[in-house]
Amino acid sequence: RTLGDMRSDVRLRADLVGNQFVTDSELNEYINQSLAELYDRLVGSRGQEYYAAEQVITTTGVEAYALPATHYETLYVELEDGGTRFRLGSYSMHERASLIGSSASNPGRPVAFRILQGNITFLPAPTAGYTIRHWYVPACVRLTSDSDSFDGVDGWEEYAIWRAVAYAQQKEQL
Protein backbone atom coordinates (compact mmCIF):
# COMPACT_ATOMS: atom_id res chain seq x y z
CA ARG A 1 0.00 0.00 0.00
CA THR A 2 1.19 3.52 -0.71
CA LEU A 3 1.83 6.20 1.88
CA GLY A 4 -0.88 8.39 0.35
CA ASP A 5 -3.39 5.54 0.52
CA MET A 6 -2.52 4.72 4.13
CA ARG A 7 -2.68 8.39 5.15
CA SER A 8 -6.15 8.68 3.56
CA ASP A 9 -7.26 5.58 5.49
CA VAL A 10 -5.94 7.06 8.74
CA ARG A 11 -7.81 10.33 8.12
CA LEU A 12 -11.02 8.41 7.31
CA ARG A 13 -10.83 6.10 10.35
CA ALA A 14 -9.83 8.88 12.76
CA ASP A 15 -12.59 11.17 11.41
CA LEU A 16 -9.99 13.71 10.26
CA VAL A 17 -11.06 14.15 6.62
CA GLY A 18 -10.72 17.87 5.86
CA ASN A 19 -9.32 18.53 9.35
CA GLN A 20 -5.71 19.77 9.43
CA PHE A 21 -5.31 19.76 13.23
CA VAL A 22 -3.16 16.69 12.58
CA THR A 23 -1.07 17.60 9.53
CA ASP A 24 -0.11 15.29 6.68
CA SER A 25 3.53 15.39 7.80
CA GLU A 26 2.50 14.32 11.33
CA LEU A 27 0.41 11.49 9.90
CA ASN A 28 3.34 10.44 7.71
CA GLU A 29 5.51 10.26 10.83
CA TYR A 30 2.88 8.26 12.73
CA ILE A 31 2.58 5.86 9.79
CA ASN A 32 6.36 5.45 9.49
CA GLN A 33 6.74 4.81 13.23
CA SER A 34 3.93 2.28 13.08
CA LEU A 35 5.35 0.58 9.99
CA ALA A 36 8.76 0.26 11.68
CA GLU A 37 7.09 -1.38 14.69
CA LEU A 38 5.10 -3.70 12.42
CA TYR A 39 8.18 -4.56 10.35
CA ASP A 40 10.09 -5.47 13.51
CA ARG A 41 7.23 -7.72 14.58
CA LEU A 42 6.99 -9.39 11.15
CA VAL A 43 10.75 -10.00 11.03
CA GLY A 44 10.72 -11.28 14.61
CA SER A 45 7.91 -13.71 13.76
CA ARG A 46 9.94 -15.54 11.11
CA GLY A 47 8.90 -13.17 8.34
CA GLN A 48 12.51 -12.14 7.79
CA GLU A 49 12.95 -14.41 4.79
CA TYR A 50 10.14 -12.59 2.99
CA TYR A 51 12.18 -9.39 3.09
CA ALA A 52 15.64 -10.99 2.66
CA ALA A 53 18.30 -9.43 0.44
CA GLU A 54 21.69 -10.70 -0.67
CA GLN A 55 25.11 -9.06 -0.58
CA VAL A 56 27.88 -10.69 -2.62
CA ILE A 57 31.39 -9.97 -1.35
CA THR A 58 34.59 -10.80 -3.19
CA THR A 59 37.37 -10.87 -0.62
CA THR A 60 40.48 -8.80 -1.26
CA GLY A 61 42.81 -9.92 1.53
CA VAL A 62 41.40 -7.80 4.36
CA GLU A 63 39.35 -8.82 7.39
CA ALA A 64 36.47 -6.29 7.28
CA TYR A 65 33.97 -5.39 4.53
CA ALA A 66 31.26 -2.73 4.68
CA LEU A 67 27.69 -3.85 5.25
CA PRO A 68 24.95 -2.45 3.01
CA ALA A 69 23.59 0.83 4.36
CA THR A 70 20.20 -0.89 4.77
CA HIS A 71 21.51 -3.84 6.85
CA TYR A 72 19.25 -4.71 9.80
CA GLU A 73 19.84 -8.38 10.60
CA THR A 74 22.10 -11.12 9.20
CA LEU A 75 20.40 -14.37 8.23
CA TYR A 76 23.13 -16.55 6.71
CA VAL A 77 26.69 -16.34 5.40
CA GLU A 78 28.39 -18.79 3.05
CA LEU A 79 31.75 -18.93 1.33
CA GLU A 80 32.44 -20.50 -2.05
CA ASP A 81 35.81 -22.16 -2.60
CA GLY A 82 36.50 -24.19 -5.73
CA GLY A 83 32.82 -24.76 -6.47
CA THR A 84 32.07 -25.96 -2.93
CA ARG A 85 30.03 -23.83 -0.54
CA PHE A 86 30.74 -23.64 3.17
CA ARG A 87 28.52 -22.15 5.86
CA LEU A 88 30.32 -19.57 7.97
CA GLY A 89 29.30 -19.48 11.61
CA SER A 90 29.40 -16.36 13.71
CA TYR A 91 32.12 -15.98 16.30
CA SER A 92 32.05 -14.20 19.65
CA MET A 93 34.76 -11.81 20.77
CA HIS A 94 36.30 -14.31 23.19
CA GLU A 95 36.86 -16.71 20.24
CA ARG A 96 38.68 -14.09 18.17
CA ALA A 97 42.24 -14.96 19.24
CA SER A 98 41.87 -18.62 18.34
CA LEU A 99 40.50 -17.75 14.88
CA ILE A 100 43.07 -15.13 13.86
CA GLY A 101 45.66 -17.72 12.88
CA SER A 102 45.26 -19.62 9.65
CA SER A 103 43.27 -22.82 9.50
CA ALA A 104 45.57 -25.82 9.22
CA SER A 105 43.44 -27.51 6.53
CA ASN A 106 43.09 -24.45 4.30
CA PRO A 107 45.19 -21.45 5.36
CA GLY A 108 43.57 -18.08 4.74
CA ARG A 109 40.06 -19.40 4.13
CA PRO A 110 37.61 -17.74 6.54
CA VAL A 111 35.63 -20.04 8.82
CA ALA A 112 33.67 -17.46 10.84
CA PHE A 113 32.16 -13.98 10.63
CA ARG A 114 31.05 -11.24 12.99
CA ILE A 115 29.01 -8.07 12.50
CA LEU A 116 31.02 -5.23 14.02
CA GLN A 117 30.62 -1.45 13.66
CA GLY A 118 28.92 -1.42 10.27
CA ASN A 119 31.17 -4.12 8.86
CA ILE A 120 31.15 -7.85 8.42
CA THR A 121 34.50 -9.30 9.49
CA PHE A 122 35.91 -12.68 8.57
CA LEU A 123 38.41 -14.82 10.47
CA PRO A 124 40.92 -15.89 9.64
CA ALA A 125 41.36 -12.93 7.31
CA PRO A 126 40.99 -14.18 3.73
CA THR A 127 44.25 -14.40 1.81
CA ALA A 128 42.60 -15.18 -1.54
CA GLY A 129 39.69 -13.88 -3.59
CA TYR A 130 36.73 -15.84 -2.25
CA THR A 131 33.08 -15.21 -3.07
CA ILE A 132 31.03 -14.77 0.08
CA ARG A 133 27.25 -14.55 0.03
CA HIS A 134 25.66 -12.65 2.90
CA TRP A 135 21.88 -12.87 3.22
CA TYR A 136 20.38 -10.22 5.45
CA VAL A 137 17.17 -8.43 6.33
CA PRO A 138 17.20 -4.78 5.25
CA ALA A 139 15.93 -2.14 7.67
CA CYS A 140 12.40 -0.87 7.24
CA VAL A 141 12.41 1.87 4.62
CA ARG A 142 10.85 5.22 5.54
CA LEU A 143 8.07 6.29 3.20
CA THR A 144 8.47 9.93 2.15
CA SER A 145 6.43 10.46 -1.01
CA ASP A 146 2.79 9.57 -1.50
CA SER A 147 3.71 6.93 -4.09
CA ASP A 148 6.20 5.10 -1.79
CA SER A 149 4.78 1.75 -0.75
CA PHE A 150 5.07 -0.86 2.00
CA ASP A 151 4.39 -4.56 1.54
CA GLY A 152 2.62 -5.80 4.66
CA VAL A 153 2.75 -9.33 3.20
CA ASP A 154 -0.91 -10.21 3.70
CA GLY A 155 -2.63 -6.96 4.63
CA TRP A 156 -0.72 -6.47 7.88
CA GLU A 157 -0.23 -2.79 7.06
CA GLU A 158 -3.69 -2.44 8.66
CA TYR A 159 -1.86 -2.67 12.00
CA ALA A 160 0.19 0.41 11.11
CA ILE A 161 -2.89 2.29 9.93
CA TRP A 162 -4.77 1.66 13.17
CA ARG A 163 -1.68 2.49 15.24
CA ALA A 164 -1.41 5.82 13.39
CA VAL A 165 -5.13 6.43 14.06
CA ALA A 166 -4.42 5.96 17.77
CA TYR A 167 -1.55 8.49 17.63
CA ALA A 168 -3.74 11.02 15.81
CA GLN A 169 -6.62 10.60 18.26
CA GLN A 170 -4.21 10.93 21.17
CA LYS A 171 -3.03 14.29 19.79
CA GLU A 172 -6.62 15.48 19.32
CA GLN A 173 -7.46 14.71 22.94
CA LEU A 174 -4.38 16.50 24.28
C-alpha positions as CSV (number, residue, x, y, z in Angstrom):
1,R,0.0,0.0,0.0
2,T,1.2,3.5,-0.7
3,L,1.8,6.2,1.9
4,G,-0.9,8.4,0.3
5,D,-3.4,5.5,0.5
6,M,-2.5,4.7,4.1
7,R,-2.7,8.4,5.2
8,S,-6.2,8.7,3.6
9,D,-7.3,5.6,5.5
10,V,-5.9,7.1,8.7
11,R,-7.8,10.3,8.1
12,L,-11.0,8.4,7.3
13,R,-10.8,6.1,10.3
14,A,-9.8,8.9,12.8
15,D,-12.6,11.2,11.4
16,L,-10.0,13.7,10.3
17,V,-11.1,14.1,6.6
18,G,-10.7,17.9,5.9
19,N,-9.3,18.5,9.4
20,Q,-5.7,19.8,9.4
21,F,-5.3,19.8,13.2
22,V,-3.2,16.7,12.6
23,T,-1.1,17.6,9.5
24,D,-0.1,15.3,6.7
25,S,3.5,15.4,7.8
26,E,2.5,14.3,11.3
27,L,0.4,11.5,9.9
28,N,3.3,10.4,7.7
29,E,5.5,10.3,10.8
30,Y,2.9,8.3,12.7
31,I,2.6,5.9,9.8
32,N,6.4,5.5,9.5
33,Q,6.7,4.8,13.2
34,S,3.9,2.3,13.1
35,L,5.4,0.6,10.0
36,A,8.8,0.3,11.7
37,E,7.1,-1.4,14.7
38,L,5.1,-3.7,12.4
39,Y,8.2,-4.6,10.4
40,D,10.1,-5.5,13.5
41,R,7.2,-7.7,14.6
42,L,7.0,-9.4,11.2
43,V,10.7,-10.0,11.0
44,G,10.7,-11.3,14.6
45,S,7.9,-13.7,13.8
46,R,9.9,-15.5,11.1
47,G,8.9,-13.2,8.3
48,Q,12.5,-12.1,7.8
49,E,12.9,-14.4,4.8
50,Y,10.1,-12.6,3.0
51,Y,12.2,-9.4,3.1
52,A,15.6,-11.0,2.7
53,A,18.3,-9.4,0.4
54,E,21.7,-10.7,-0.7
55,Q,25.1,-9.1,-0.6
56,V,27.9,-10.7,-2.6
57,I,31.4,-10.0,-1.4
58,T,34.6,-10.8,-3.2
59,T,37.4,-10.9,-0.6
60,T,40.5,-8.8,-1.3
61,G,42.8,-9.9,1.5
62,V,41.4,-7.8,4.4
63,E,39.4,-8.8,7.4
64,A,36.5,-6.3,7.3
65,Y,34.0,-5.4,4.5
66,A,31.3,-2.7,4.7
67,L,27.7,-3.9,5.3
68,P,25.0,-2.5,3.0
69,A,23.6,0.8,4.4
70,T,20.2,-0.9,4.8
71,H,21.5,-3.8,6.9
72,Y,19.3,-4.7,9.8
73,E,19.8,-8.4,10.6
74,T,22.1,-11.1,9.2
75,L,20.4,-14.4,8.2
76,Y,23.1,-16.6,6.7
77,V,26.7,-16.3,5.4
78,E,28.4,-18.8,3.1
79,L,31.7,-18.9,1.3
80,E,32.4,-20.5,-2.0
81,D,35.8,-22.2,-2.6
82,G,36.5,-24.2,-5.7
83,G,32.8,-24.8,-6.5
84,T,32.1,-26.0,-2.9
85,R,30.0,-23.8,-0.5
86,F,30.7,-23.6,3.2
87,R,28.5,-22.1,5.9
88,L,30.3,-19.6,8.0
89,G,29.3,-19.5,11.6
90,S,29.4,-16.4,13.7
91,Y,32.1,-16.0,16.3
92,S,32.1,-14.2,19.6
93,M,34.8,-11.8,20.8
94,H,36.3,-14.3,23.2
95,E,36.9,-16.7,20.2
96,R,38.7,-14.1,18.2
97,A,42.2,-15.0,19.2
98,S,41.9,-18.6,18.3
99,L,40.5,-17.7,14.9
100,I,43.1,-15.1,13.9
101,G,45.7,-17.7,12.9
102,S,45.3,-19.6,9.7
103,S,43.3,-22.8,9.5
104,A,45.6,-25.8,9.2
105,S,43.4,-27.5,6.5
106,N,43.1,-24.4,4.3
107,P,45.2,-21.5,5.4
108,G,43.6,-18.1,4.7
109,R,40.1,-19.4,4.1
110,P,37.6,-17.7,6.5
111,V,35.6,-20.0,8.8
112,A,33.7,-17.5,10.8
113,F,32.2,-14.0,10.6
114,R,31.1,-11.2,13.0
115,I,29.0,-8.1,12.5
116,L,31.0,-5.2,14.0
117,Q,30.6,-1.4,13.7
118,G,28.9,-1.4,10.3
119,N,31.2,-4.1,8.9
120,I,31.2,-7.9,8.4
121,T,34.5,-9.3,9.5
122,F,35.9,-12.7,8.6
123,L,38.4,-14.8,10.5
124,P,40.9,-15.9,9.6
125,A,41.4,-12.9,7.3
126,P,41.0,-14.2,3.7
127,T,44.2,-14.4,1.8
128,A,42.6,-15.2,-1.5
129,G,39.7,-13.9,-3.6
130,Y,36.7,-15.8,-2.2
131,T,33.1,-15.2,-3.1
132,I,31.0,-14.8,0.1
133,R,27.2,-14.5,0.0
134,H,25.7,-12.7,2.9
135,W,21.9,-12.9,3.2
136,Y,20.4,-10.2,5.4
137,V,17.2,-8.4,6.3
138,P,17.2,-4.8,5.3
139,A,15.9,-2.1,7.7
140,C,12.4,-0.9,7.2
141,V,12.4,1.9,4.6
142,R,10.9,5.2,5.5
143,L,8.1,6.3,3.2
144,T,8.5,9.9,2.2
145,S,6.4,10.5,-1.0
146,D,2.8,9.6,-1.5
147,S,3.7,6.9,-4.1
148,D,6.2,5.1,-1.8
149,S,4.8,1.7,-0.8
150,F,5.1,-0.9,2.0
151,D,4.4,-4.6,1.5
152,G,2.6,-5.8,4.7
153,V,2.7,-9.3,3.2
154,D,-0.9,-10.2,3.7
155,G,-2.6,-7.0,4.6
156,W,-0.7,-6.5,7.9
157,E,-0.2,-2.8,7.1
158,E,-3.7,-2.4,8.7
159,Y,-1.9,-2.7,12.0
160,A,0.2,0.4,11.1
161,I,-2.9,2.3,9.9
162,W,-4.8,1.7,13.2
163,R,-1.7,2.5,15.2
164,A,-1.4,5.8,13.4
165,V,-5.1,6.4,14.1
166,A,-4.4,6.0,17.8
167,Y,-1.5,8.5,17.6
168,A,-3.7,11.0,15.8
169,Q,-6.6,10.6,18.3
170,Q,-4.2,10.9,21.2
171,K,-3.0,14.3,19.8
172,E,-6.6,15.5,19.3
173,Q,-7.5,14.7,22.9
174,L,-4.4,16.5,24.3
